[in-house]
Amino acid sequence: MKKIIICFCLIAFLSACEAGKFTPERNRLHNLGRENVCEKNPQRCIDGTNIEW
């Protein structure tokens, strides 16, 4: 039983990732080609930020 718990903890530790740290491929899929929206079309963004509506 002890070995099972240790193996589970080891697997959980190794599979954990840093929050907010994604690969470029994952970011590209998430953005769906909507890169630089605030630069191209400022009225679609919140004033003074880089946040799209």
N, C-alpha and C positions, 0 to 999 in steps of 0.2 A: 504494500500500500504506500509505503514511504517513497519507493522508487517511482510509482505512478505520479504522485504529487510533484516530485522533483522534475520528472520529465515534462509534466504539464506546465509547470512554472518556467522551465527552460524554453519550451516551445513558445509560450506566451511572450517571454522576454525577447526572443529572437525575431518574432513576427511583428513586434510593436514598431511603429515608425514615429518619427517626430511630427508633432502636430503642425500642419501648414506647410510641410516640406514635401513637395511633389516633383516628379520628374517632368522635364519639358514636354514629353509626349502627353502626360496627363493634363497639364495646363492647356495645351493646345486643344485637346478634346473638350475640356471644360469651357473654353472661350468660344468654341465653334466658329472661329474665324472672325470674331468681333474684337480684334486687337486695335488699339488706339482709337476707340470710339469717341472719347472725349476730345481728342485732338481734331478729329475729322468733323464731328458734329457736336459742338459745345452745348447746344440747347437741350441735348438729351442727358446732360449730366448735372449734378448738384454744383452750384456755383462755388468756386474755390477749392473743389476737390476733384479727384479722379474717379468718382463713384457714379456709375451709370444708373439711370432710373430703372 
